[in-house]
Amino acid sequence: MLLVGNQDASTLKNDEIFDYGVDAGTGSFMDKSAATALDQAMRANAEFYETLIAEMEKTYTHTWSWLDMKFGEGNLIAFSSGYGDGAYATYAGYNANGELCAVVTDFGVVPAN
């Protein structure tokens, strides 16, 4: 499980997760530079979210859409979030050298069994 700040997975019970909240049925990944640039764009234009929605609509396929947009030194990756609004855990995958190589959010759409 991907952790931030002082989160400690050993403090969780078997059915608990650290998560991030999803609103408007859209999740996202971005680094700090992209978050800062996105914040600046949103402050400069309160309607900027409409640009993001329009870009996501360009990739729409039944029940799913996504966005990969350059912001600052990084990218904003946004995507439809499984069953919509809620709280979802994210997991990190590392290669044999211990380098981060995958980030996956579990939206609970694939059965565990």
FISEZA-616164 format. One record per residue: residue number from 1; residue in one letter; x, z, y of N, C-alpha, C in turn. Coordinates in nm, 3 decimals. Layout:
N
rec i=NUM | aa=a | n.xx=X | n.zz=Z | n.yy=Y | ca.xx=X | ca.zz=Z | ca.yy=Y | c.xx=X | c.zz=Z | c.yy=Y
...
This chain:
113
rec i=1 | aa=m | n.xx=0.085 | n.zz=0.000 | n.yy=-0.117 | ca.xx=0.000 | ca.zz=0.000 | ca.yy=0.000 | c.xx=0.090 | c.zz=0.000 | c.yy=0.124
rec i=2 | aa=l | n.xx=0.054 | n.zz=-0.085 | n.yy=0.217 | ca.xx=0.129 | ca.zz=-0.092 | ca.yy=0.342 | c.xx=0.091 | c.zz=0.028 | c.yy=0.427
rec i=3 | aa=l | n.xx=0.191 | n.zz=0.100 | n.yy=0.476 | ca.xx=0.168 | ca.zz=0.221 | ca.yy=0.553 | c.xx=0.222 | c.zz=0.205 | c.yy=0.694
rec i=4 | aa=v | n.xx=0.166 | n.zz=0.278 | n.yy=0.788 | ca.xx=0.215 | ca.zz=0.278 | ca.yy=0.925 | c.xx=0.231 | c.zz=0.423 | c.yy=0.972
rec i=5 | aa=g | n.xx=0.319 | n.zz=0.439 | n.yy=1.070 | ca.xx=0.339 | ca.zz=0.571 | ca.yy=1.128 | c.xx=0.378 | c.zz=0.674 | c.yy=1.024
rec i=6 | aa=n | n.xx=0.310 | n.zz=0.788 | n.yy=1.025 | ca.xx=0.342 | ca.zz=0.896 | ca.yy=0.931 | c.xx=0.248 | c.zz=0.899 | c.yy=0.810
rec i=7 | aa=q | n.xx=0.184 | n.zz=0.788 | n.yy=0.779 | ca.xx=0.097 | ca.zz=0.784 | ca.yy=0.661 | c.xx=0.181 | c.zz=0.808 | c.yy=0.535
rec i=8 | aa=d | n.xx=0.125 | n.zz=0.883 | n.yy=0.443 | ca.xx=0.193 | ca.zz=0.917 | ca.yy=0.318 | c.xx=0.095 | c.zz=0.893 | c.yy=0.203
rec i=9 | aa=a | n.xx=0.120 | n.zz=0.789 | n.yy=0.123 | ca.xx=0.029 | ca.zz=0.753 | ca.yy=0.015 | c.xx=0.011 | c.zz=0.866 | c.yy=-0.086
rec i=10 | aa=s | n.xx=0.109 | n.zz=0.955 | n.yy=-0.097 | ca.xx=0.097 | ca.zz=1.064 | ca.yy=-0.194 | c.xx=-0.010 | c.zz=1.166 | c.yy=-0.154
rec i=11 | aa=t | n.xx=-0.058 | n.zz=1.160 | n.yy=-0.030 | ca.xx=-0.163 | ca.zz=1.252 | ca.yy=0.015 | c.xx=-0.303 | c.zz=1.202 | c.yy=-0.019
rec i=12 | aa=l | n.xx=-0.313 | n.zz=1.079 | n.yy=-0.070 | ca.xx=-0.443 | ca.zz=1.019 | ca.yy=-0.100 | c.xx=-0.494 | c.zz=1.060 | c.yy=-0.238
rec i=13 | aa=k | n.xx=-0.626 | n.zz=1.075 | n.yy=-0.249 | ca.xx=-0.688 | ca.zz=1.095 | ca.yy=-0.380 | c.xx=-0.699 | c.zz=0.959 | c.yy=-0.447
rec i=14 | aa=n | n.xx=-0.731 | n.zz=0.954 | n.yy=-0.577 | ca.xx=-0.736 | ca.zz=0.829 | ca.yy=-0.653 | c.xx=-0.825 | c.zz=0.722 | c.yy=-0.592
rec i=15 | aa=d | n.xx=-0.936 | n.zz=0.760 | n.yy=-0.530 | ca.xx=-1.029 | ca.zz=0.661 | ca.yy=-0.476 | c.xx=-1.014 | c.zz=0.641 | c.yy=-0.324
rec i=16 | aa=e | n.xx=-0.905 | n.zz=0.690 | n.yy=-0.264 | ca.xx=-0.885 | ca.zz=0.678 | ca.yy=-0.121 | c.xx=-0.779 | c.zz=0.572 | c.yy=-0.089
rec i=17 | aa=i | n.xx=-0.789 | n.zz=0.516 | n.yy=0.031 | ca.xx=-0.692 | ca.zz=0.418 | ca.yy=0.079 | c.xx=-0.664 | c.zz=0.442 | c.yy=0.226
rec i=18 | aa=f | n.xx=-0.548 | n.zz=0.396 | n.yy=0.271 | ca.xx=-0.526 | ca.zz=0.379 | ca.yy=0.414 | c.xx=-0.571 | c.zz=0.237 | c.yy=0.442
rec i=19 | aa=d | n.xx=-0.641 | n.zz=0.218 | n.yy=0.551 | ca.xx=-0.704 | ca.zz=0.089 | ca.yy=0.574 | c.xx=-0.695 | c.zz=0.047 | c.yy=0.719
rec i=20 | aa=y | n.xx=-0.743 | n.zz=-0.072 | n.yy=0.744 | ca.xx=-0.768 | ca.zz=-0.112 | ca.yy=0.882 | c.xx=-0.912 | c.zz=-0.158 | c.yy=0.892
rec i=21 | aa=g | n.xx=-0.970 | n.zz=-0.131 | n.yy=1.006 | ca.xx=-1.109 | ca.zz=-0.164 | ca.yy=1.027 | c.xx=-1.127 | c.zz=-0.310 | c.yy=1.065
rec i=22 | aa=v | n.xx=-1.234 | n.zz=-0.368 | n.yy=1.016 | ca.xx=-1.268 | ca.zz=-0.507 | ca.yy=1.047 | c.xx=-1.402 | c.zz=-0.508 | c.yy=1.119
rec i=23 | aa=d | n.xx=-1.406 | n.zz=-0.579 | n.yy=1.231 | ca.xx=-1.528 | ca.zz=-0.596 | ca.yy=1.306 | c.xx=-1.551 | c.zz=-0.745 | c.yy=1.325
rec i=24 | aa=a | n.xx=-1.675 | n.zz=-0.786 | n.yy=1.333 | ca.xx=-1.713 | ca.zz=-0.927 | ca.yy=1.347 | c.xx=-1.669 | c.zz=-1.009 | c.yy=1.226
rec i=25 | aa=g | n.xx=-1.647 | n.zz=-0.943 | n.yy=1.112 | ca.xx=-1.615 | ca.zz=-1.014 | ca.yy=0.989 | c.xx=-1.483 | c.zz=-1.088 | c.yy=0.991
rec i=26 | aa=t | n.xx=-1.390 | n.zz=-1.046 | n.yy=1.076 | ca.xx=-1.262 | ca.zz=-1.115 | ca.yy=1.089 | c.xx=-1.146 | c.zz=-1.016 | c.yy=1.085
rec i=27 | aa=g | n.xx=-1.052 | n.zz=-1.039 | n.yy=0.994 | ca.xx=-0.931 | ca.zz=-0.960 | ca.yy=0.987 | c.xx=-0.816 | c.zz=-1.040 | c.yy=1.045
rec i=28 | aa=s | n.xx=-0.703 | n.zz=-0.973 | n.yy=1.067 | ca.xx=-0.587 | ca.zz=-1.045 | ca.yy=1.121 | c.xx=-0.457 | c.zz=-0.974 | c.yy=1.090
rec i=29 | aa=f | n.xx=-0.351 | n.zz=-1.053 | n.yy=1.095 | ca.xx=-0.214 | ca.zz=-1.002 | ca.yy=1.087 | c.xx=-0.140 | c.zz=-1.054 | c.yy=1.209
rec i=30 | aa=m | n.xx=-0.055 | n.zz=-0.971 | n.yy=1.268 | ca.xx=0.032 | ca.zz=-1.015 | ca.yy=1.375 | c.xx=0.141 | c.zz=-0.911 | c.yy=1.394
rec i=31 | aa=d | n.xx=0.254 | n.zz=-0.956 | n.yy=1.450 | ca.xx=0.359 | ca.zz=-0.860 | ca.yy=1.480 | c.xx=0.340 | c.zz=-0.808 | c.yy=1.621
rec i=32 | aa=k | n.xx=0.428 | n.zz=-0.718 | n.yy=1.663 | ca.xx=0.414 | ca.zz=-0.653 | ca.yy=1.793 | c.xx=0.419 | c.zz=-0.753 | c.yy=1.908
rec i=33 | aa=s | n.xx=0.508 | n.zz=-0.853 | n.yy=1.900 | ca.xx=0.518 | ca.zz=-0.950 | ca.yy=2.011 | c.xx=0.390 | c.zz=-1.033 | c.yy=2.022
rec i=34 | aa=a | n.xx=0.332 | n.zz=-1.070 | n.yy=1.909 | ca.xx=0.206 | ca.zz=-1.145 | ca.yy=1.912 | c.xx=0.093 | c.zz=-1.058 | c.yy=1.966
rec i=35 | aa=a | n.xx=0.090 | n.zz=-0.931 | n.yy=1.927 | ca.xx=-0.013 | ca.zz=-0.839 | ca.yy=1.975 | c.xx=-0.004 | c.zz=-0.821 | c.yy=2.126
rec i=36 | aa=t | n.xx=0.119 | n.zz=-0.810 | n.yy=2.177 | ca.xx=0.139 | ca.zz=-0.795 | ca.yy=2.321 | c.xx=0.093 | c.zz=-0.921 | c.yy=2.395
rec i=37 | aa=a | n.xx=0.130 | n.zz=-1.038 | n.yy=2.343 | ca.xx=0.090 | ca.zz=-1.165 | ca.yy=2.407 | c.xx=-0.061 | c.zz=-1.184 | c.yy=2.399
rec i=38 | aa=l | n.xx=-0.123 | n.zz=-1.150 | n.yy=2.287 | ca.xx=-0.268 | ca.zz=-1.160 | ca.yy=2.274 | c.xx=-0.337 | c.zz=-1.067 | c.yy=2.374
rec i=39 | aa=d | n.xx=-0.287 | n.zz=-0.945 | n.yy=2.385 | ca.xx=-0.343 | ca.zz=-0.849 | ca.yy=2.480 | c.xx=-0.336 | c.zz=-0.905 | c.yy=2.623
rec i=40 | aa=q | n.xx=-0.224 | n.zz=-0.965 | n.yy=2.658 | ca.xx=-0.208 | ca.zz=-1.024 | ca.yy=2.792 | c.xx=-0.309 | c.zz=-1.138 | c.yy=2.812
rec i=41 | aa=a | n.xx=-0.326 | n.zz=-1.223 | n.yy=2.712 | ca.xx=-0.422 | ca.zz=-1.334 | ca.yy=2.722 | c.xx=-0.564 | c.zz=-1.281 | c.yy=2.739
rec i=42 | aa=m | n.xx=-0.598 | n.zz=-1.175 | n.yy=2.665 | ca.xx=-0.732 | ca.zz=-1.119 | ca.yy=2.673 | c.xx=-0.756 | c.zz=-1.051 | c.yy=2.808
rec i=43 | aa=r | n.xx=-0.653 | n.zz=-0.989 | n.yy=2.863 | ca.xx=-0.667 | ca.zz=-0.924 | ca.yy=2.995 | c.xx=-0.679 | c.zz=-1.029 | c.yy=3.106
rec i=44 | aa=a | n.xx=-0.608 | n.zz=-1.140 | n.yy=3.089 | ca.xx=-0.612 | ca.zz=-1.246 | ca.yy=3.190 | c.xx=-0.744 | c.zz=-1.323 | c.yy=3.188
rec i=45 | aa=n | n.xx=-0.808 | n.zz=-1.329 | n.yy=3.071 | ca.xx=-0.932 | ca.zz=-1.405 | ca.yy=3.057 | c.xx=-1.022 | c.zz=-1.332 | c.yy=2.958
rec i=46 | aa=a | n.xx=-1.121 | n.zz=-1.263 | n.yy=3.010 | ca.xx=-1.211 | ca.zz=-1.183 | ca.yy=2.926 | c.xx=-1.286 | c.zz=-1.267 | c.yy=2.823
rec i=47 | aa=e | n.xx=-1.294 | n.zz=-1.397 | n.yy=2.844 | ca.xx=-1.364 | ca.zz=-1.487 | ca.yy=2.753 | c.xx=-1.268 | c.zz=-1.555 | c.yy=2.654
rec i=48 | aa=f | n.xx=-1.142 | n.zz=-1.511 | n.yy=2.649 | ca.xx=-1.043 | ca.zz=-1.576 | ca.yy=2.562 | c.xx=-1.083 | c.zz=-1.571 | c.yy=2.415
rec i=49 | aa=y | n.xx=-1.158 | n.zz=-1.470 | n.yy=2.376 | ca.xx=-1.203 | ca.zz=-1.460 | ca.yy=2.238 | c.xx=-1.279 | c.zz=-1.586 | c.yy=2.196
rec i=50 | aa=e | n.xx=-1.345 | n.zz=-1.652 | n.yy=2.292 | ca.xx=-1.418 | ca.zz=-1.774 | ca.yy=2.260 | c.xx=-1.323 | c.zz=-1.885 | c.yy=2.215
rec i=51 | aa=t | n.xx=-1.202 | n.zz=-1.888 | n.yy=2.270 | ca.xx=-1.100 | ca.zz=-1.983 | ca.yy=2.226 | c.xx=-1.063 | c.zz=-1.955 | c.yy=2.081
rec i=52 | aa=l | n.xx=-1.046 | n.zz=-1.829 | n.yy=2.047 | ca.xx=-1.011 | ca.zz=-1.793 | ca.yy=1.909 | c.xx=-1.123 | c.zz=-1.831 | c.yy=1.813
rec i=53 | aa=i | n.xx=-1.247 | n.zz=-1.804 | n.yy=1.851 | ca.xx=-1.361 | ca.zz=-1.840 | ca.yy=1.767 | c.xx=-1.368 | c.zz=-1.991 | c.yy=1.747
rec i=54 | aa=a | n.xx=-1.348 | n.zz=-2.067 | n.yy=1.855 | ca.xx=-1.353 | ca.zz=-2.214 | ca.yy=1.845 | c.xx=-1.244 | c.zz=-2.266 | c.yy=1.753
rec i=55 | aa=e | n.xx=-1.126 | n.zz=-2.208 | n.yy=1.760 | ca.xx=-1.017 | ca.zz=-2.251 | ca.yy=1.672 | c.xx=-1.047 | c.zz=-2.216 | c.yy=1.527
rec i=56 | aa=m | n.xx=-1.106 | n.zz=-2.101 | n.yy=1.502 | ca.xx=-1.142 | ca.zz=-2.064 | ca.yy=1.365 | c.xx=-1.249 | c.zz=-2.157 | c.yy=1.311
rec i=57 | aa=e | n.xx=-1.342 | n.zz=-2.198 | n.yy=1.395 | ca.xx=-1.450 | ca.zz=-2.287 | ca.yy=1.351 | c.xx=-1.396 | c.zz=-2.423 | c.yy=1.306
rec i=58 | aa=k | n.xx=-1.280 | n.zz=-2.462 | n.yy=1.355 | ca.xx=-1.218 | ca.zz=-2.590 | ca.yy=1.315 | c.xx=-1.178 | c.zz=-2.589 | c.yy=1.168
rec i=59 | aa=t | n.xx=-1.154 | n.zz=-2.471 | n.yy=1.112 | ca.xx=-1.111 | ca.zz=-2.462 | ca.yy=0.972 | c.xx=-1.223 | c.zz=-2.415 | c.yy=0.880
rec i=60 | aa=y | n.xx=-1.343 | n.zz=-2.403 | n.yy=0.932 | ca.xx=-1.454 | ca.zz=-2.346 | ca.yy=0.856 | c.xx=-1.484 | c.zz=-2.424 | c.yy=0.729
rec i=61 | aa=t | n.xx=-1.493 | n.zz=-2.350 | n.yy=0.621 | ca.xx=-1.543 | ca.zz=-2.397 | ca.yy=0.492 | c.xx=-1.647 | c.zz=-2.293 | c.yy=0.451
rec i=62 | aa=h | n.xx=-1.746 | n.zz=-2.331 | n.yy=0.379 | ca.xx=-1.856 | ca.zz=-2.240 | ca.yy=0.343 | c.xx=-1.807 | c.zz=-2.097 | c.yy=0.321
rec i=63 | aa=t | n.xx=-1.850 | n.zz=-2.006 | n.yy=0.403 | ca.xx=-1.823 | ca.zz=-1.861 | ca.yy=0.402 | c.xx=-1.681 | c.zz=-1.821 | c.yy=0.441
rec i=64 | aa=w | n.xx=-1.598 | n.zz=-1.913 | n.yy=0.488 | ca.xx=-1.459 | ca.zz=-1.877 | ca.yy=0.512 | c.xx=-1.398 | c.zz=-1.964 | c.yy=0.622
rec i=65 | aa=s | n.xx=-1.316 | n.zz=-1.902 | n.yy=0.707 | ca.xx=-1.238 | ca.zz=-1.975 | ca.yy=0.807 | c.xx=-1.110 | c.zz=-1.898 | c.yy=0.834
rec i=66 | aa=w | n.xx=-1.016 | n.zz=-1.963 | n.yy=0.901 | ca.xx=-0.887 | ca.zz=-1.899 | ca.yy=0.930 | c.xx=-0.828 | c.zz=-1.959 | c.yy=1.057
rec i=67 | aa=l | n.xx=-0.723 | n.zz=-1.892 | n.yy=1.106 | ca.xx=-0.655 | ca.zz=-1.933 | ca.yy=1.228 | c.xx=-0.508 | c.zz=-1.894 | c.yy=1.218
rec i=68 | aa=d | n.xx=-0.422 | n.zz=-1.982 | n.yy=1.259 | ca.xx=-0.278 | ca.zz=-1.954 | ca.yy=1.272 | c.xx=-0.239 | c.zz=-2.004 | c.yy=1.411
rec i=69 | aa=m | n.xx=-0.224 | n.zz=-1.910 | n.yy=1.506 | ca.xx=-0.199 | ca.zz=-1.947 | ca.yy=1.646 | c.xx=-0.075 | c.zz=-1.875 | c.yy=1.698
rec i=70 | aa=k | n.xx=0.013 | n.zz=-1.950 | n.yy=1.761 | ca.xx=0.135 | ca.zz=-1.895 | ca.yy=1.820 | c.xx=0.102 | c.zz=-1.804 | c.yy=1.937
rec i=71 | aa=f | n.xx=0.160 | n.zz=-1.685 | n.yy=1.935 | ca.xx=0.151 | ca.zz=-1.590 | ca.yy=2.046 | c.xx=0.286 | c.zz=-1.524 | c.yy=2.061
rec i=72 | aa=g | n.xx=0.345 | n.zz=-1.531 | n.yy=2.179 | ca.xx=0.474 | ca.zz=-1.468 | ca.yy=2.200 | c.xx=0.577 | c.zz=-1.524 | c.yy=2.104
rec i=73 | aa=e | n.xx=0.651 | n.zz=-1.436 | n.yy=2.042 | ca.xx=0.754 | ca.zz=-1.474 | ca.yy=1.945 | c.xx=0.696 | c.zz=-1.487 | c.yy=1.804
rec i=74 | aa=g | n.xx=0.570 | n.zz=-1.454 | n.yy=1.788 | ca.xx=0.509 | ca.zz=-1.456 | ca.yy=1.655 | c.xx=0.381 | c.zz=-1.537 | c.yy=1.652
rec i=75 | aa=n | n.xx=0.302 | n.zz=-1.511 | n.yy=1.551 | ca.xx=0.175 | ca.zz=-1.579 | ca.yy=1.532 | c.xx=0.065 | c.zz=-1.477 | c.yy=1.508
rec i=76 | aa=l | n.xx=-0.056 | n.zz=-1.515 | n.yy=1.548 | ca.xx=-0.176 | ca.zz=-1.443 | ca.yy=1.511 | c.xx=-0.233 | c.zz=-1.517 | c.yy=1.392
rec i=77 | aa=i | n.xx=-0.247 | n.zz=-1.448 | n.yy=1.282 | ca.xx=-0.311 | ca.zz=-1.503 | ca.yy=1.163 | c.xx=-0.444 | c.zz=-1.430 | c.yy=1.150
rec i=78 | aa=a | n.xx=-0.555 | n.zz=-1.501 | n.yy=1.164 | ca.xx=-0.688 | ca.zz=-1.441 | ca.yy=1.155 | c.xx=-0.765 | c.zz=-1.511 | c.yy=1.043
rec i=79 | aa=f | n.xx=-0.860 | n.zz=-1.438 | n.yy=0.982 | ca.xx=-0.928 | ca.zz=-1.491 | ca.yy=0.865 | c.xx=-1.058 | c.zz=-1.417 | c.yy=0.842
rec i=80 | aa=s | n.xx=-1.152 | n.zz=-1.485 | n.yy=0.779 | ca.xx=-1.277 | ca.zz=-1.421 | ca.yy=0.738 | c.xx=-1.244 | c.zz=-1.309 | c.yy=0.641
rec i=81 | aa=s | n.xx=-1.324 | n.zz=-1.203 | n.yy=0.647 | ca.xx=-1.287 | ca.zz=-1.082 | ca.yy=0.573 | c.xx=-1.382 | c.zz=-1.049 | c.yy=0.458
rec i=82 | aa=g | n.xx=-1.378 | n.zz=-1.129 | n.yy=0.357 | ca.xx=-1.453 | ca.zz=-1.097 | ca.yy=0.235 | c.xx=-1.600 | c.zz=-1.073 | c.yy=0.260
rec i=83 | aa=y | n.xx=-1.644 | n.zz=-0.947 | n.yy=0.245 | ca.xx=-1.784 | ca.zz=-0.912 | ca.yy=0.264 | c.xx=-1.814 | c.zz=-0.874 | c.yy=0.409
rec i=84 | aa=g | n.xx=-1.723 | n.zz=-0.900 | n.yy=0.501 | ca.xx=-1.749 | ca.zz=-0.876 | ca.yy=0.642 | c.xx=-1.690 | c.zz=-0.748 | c.yy=0.693
rec i=85 | aa=d | n.xx=-1.764 | n.zz=-0.683 | n.yy=0.783 | ca.xx=-1.715 | ca.zz=-0.561 | ca.yy=0.847 | c.xx=-1.690 | c.zz=-0.453 | c.yy=0.743
rec i=86 | aa=g | n.xx=-1.593 | n.zz=-0.369 | n.yy=0.771 | ca.xx=-1.562 | ca.zz=-0.259 | ca.yy=0.681 | c.xx=-1.420 | c.zz=-0.212 | c.yy=0.700
rec i=87 | aa=a | n.xx=-1.369 | n.zz=-0.143 | n.yy=0.600 | ca.xx=-1.234 | ca.zz=-0.089 | ca.yy=0.602 | c.xx=-1.162 | c.zz=-0.136 | c.yy=0.476
rec i=88 | aa=y | n.xx=-1.046 | n.zz=-0.196 | n.yy=0.495 | ca.xx=-0.976 | ca.zz=-0.261 | ca.yy=0.384 | c.xx=-0.829 | c.zz=-0.221 | c.yy=0.380
rec i=89 | aa=a | n.xx=-0.777 | n.zz=-0.207 | n.yy=0.259 | ca.xx=-0.635 | ca.zz=-0.172 | ca.yy=0.241 | c.xx=-0.550 | c.zz=-0.299 | c.yy=0.239
rec i=90 | aa=t | n.xx=-0.429 | n.zz=-0.285 | n.yy=0.288 | ca.xx=-0.332 | ca.zz=-0.395 | ca.yy=0.287 | c.xx=-0.212 | c.zz=-0.352 | c.yy=0.204
rec i=91 | aa=y | n.xx=-0.156 | n.zz=-0.447 | n.yy=0.131 | ca.xx=-0.044 | ca.zz=-0.419 | ca.yy=0.042 | c.xx=0.074 | c.zz=-0.509 | c.yy=0.076
rec i=92 | aa=a | n.xx=0.193 | n.zz=-0.454 | n.yy=0.058 | ca.xx=0.317 | ca.zz=-0.528 | ca.yy=0.085 | c.xx=0.384 | c.zz=-0.560 | c.yy=-0.047
rec i=93 | aa=g | n.xx=0.440 | n.zz=-0.681 | n.yy=-0.056 | ca.xx=0.516 | ca.zz=-0.722 | ca.yy=-0.173 | c.xx=0.660 | c.zz=-0.747 | c.yy=-0.131
rec i=94 | aa=y | n.xx=0.752 | n.zz=-0.706 | n.yy=-0.215 | ca.xx=0.895 | ca.zz=-0.720 | ca.yy=-0.185 | c.xx=0.963 | c.zz=-0.803 | c.yy=-0.292
rec i=95 | aa=n | n.xx=1.064 | n.zz=-0.879 | n.yy=-0.252 | ca.xx=1.140 | ca.zz=-0.960 | ca.yy=-0.349 | c.xx=1.249 | c.zz=-0.875 | c.yy=-0.413
rec i=96 | aa=a | n.xx=1.328 | n.zz=-0.936 | n.yy=-0.499 | ca.xx=1.432 | ca.zz=-0.864 | ca.yy=-0.573 | c.xx=1.537 | c.zz=-0.802 | c.yy=-0.481
rec i=97 | aa=n | n.xx=1.551 | n.zz=-0.853 | n.yy=-0.359 | ca.xx=1.647 | ca.zz=-0.798 | ca.yy=-0.263 | c.xx=1.586 | c.zz=-0.689 | c.yy=-0.175
rec i=98 | aa=g | n.xx=1.461 | n.zz=-0.653 | n.yy=-0.204 | ca.xx=1.395 | ca.zz=-0.549 | ca.yy=-0.126 | c.xx=1.342 | c.zz=-0.596 | c.yy=0.008
rec i=99 | aa=e | n.xx=1.333 | n.zz=-0.728 | n.yy=0.027 | ca.xx=1.283 | ca.zz=-0.785 | ca.yy=0.152 | c.xx=1.132 | c.zz=-0.811 | c.yy=0.142
rec i=100 | aa=l | n.xx=1.062 | n.zz=-0.781 | n.yy=0.249 | ca.xx=0.919 | ca.zz=-0.808 | ca.yy=0.253 | c.xx=0.896 | c.zz=-0.957 | c.yy=0.238
rec i=101 | aa=c | n.xx=0.811 | n.zz=-0.996 | n.yy=0.143 | ca.xx=0.786 | ca.zz=-1.139 | ca.yy=0.122 | c.xx=0.637 | c.zz=-1.172 | c.yy=0.112
rec i=102 | aa=a | n.xx=0.550 | n.zz=-1.071 | n.yy=0.109 | ca.xx=0.406 | ca.zz=-1.096 | ca.yy=0.101 | c.xx=0.329 | c.zz=-0.978 | c.yy=0.160
rec i=103 | aa=v | n.xx=0.221 | n.zz=-1.010 | n.yy=0.228 | ca.xx=0.129 | ca.zz=-0.911 | ca.yy=0.281 | c.xx=-0.011 | c.zz=-0.957 | c.yy=0.242
rec i=104 | aa=v | n.xx=-0.086 | n.zz=-0.871 | n.yy=0.175 | ca.xx=-0.218 | ca.zz=-0.908 | ca.yy=0.122 | c.xx=-0.318 | c.zz=-0.797 | c.yy=0.154
rec i=105 | aa=t | n.xx=-0.432 | n.zz=-0.835 | n.yy=0.209 | ca.xx=-0.541 | ca.zz=-0.740 | ca.yy=0.227 | c.xx=-0.640 | c.zz=-0.759 | c.yy=0.114
rec i=106 | aa=d | n.xx=-0.681 | n.zz=-0.649 | n.yy=0.053 | ca.xx=-0.779 | ca.zz=-0.652 | ca.yy=-0.055 | c.xx=-0.918 | c.zz=-0.636 | c.yy=0.005
rec i=107 | aa=f | n.xx=-0.994 | n.zz=-0.746 | n.yy=0.008 | ca.xx=-1.129 | ca.zz=-0.742 | ca.yy=0.063 | c.xx=-1.234 | c.zz=-0.711 | c.yy=-0.045
rec i=108 | aa=g | n.xx=-1.190 | n.zz=-0.680 | n.yy=-0.165 | ca.xx=-1.282 | ca.zz=-0.640 | ca.yy=-0.270 | c.xx=-1.372 | c.zz=-0.749 | c.yy=-0.323
rec i=109 | aa=v | n.xx=-1.330 | n.zz=-0.874 | n.yy=-0.312 | ca.xx=-1.415 | ca.zz=-0.983 | ca.yy=-0.360 | c.xx=-1.380 | c.zz=-1.027 | c.yy=-0.502
rec i=110 | aa=v | n.xx=-1.266 | n.zz=-0.982 | n.yy=-0.553 | ca.xx=-1.226 | ca.zz=-1.015 | ca.yy=-0.690 | c.xx=-1.247 | c.zz=-0.889 | c.yy=-0.774
rec i=111 | aa=p | n.xx=-1.326 | n.zz=-0.898 | n.yy=-0.880 | ca.xx=-1.351 | ca.zz=-0.780 | ca.yy=-0.964 | c.xx=-1.221 | c.zz=-0.723 | c.yy=-1.022
rec i=112 | aa=a | n.xx=-1.215 | n.zz=-0.591 | n.yy=-1.035 | ca.xx=-1.097 | ca.zz=-0.525 | ca.yy=-1.090 | c.xx=-1.082 | c.zz=-0.550 | c.yy=-1.239
rec i=113 | aa=n | n.xx=-1.190 | n.zz=-0.578 | n.yy=-1.308 | ca.xx=-1.185 | ca.zz=-0.599 | ca.yy=-1.454 | c.xx=-1.186 | c.zz=-0.745 | c.yy=-1.487
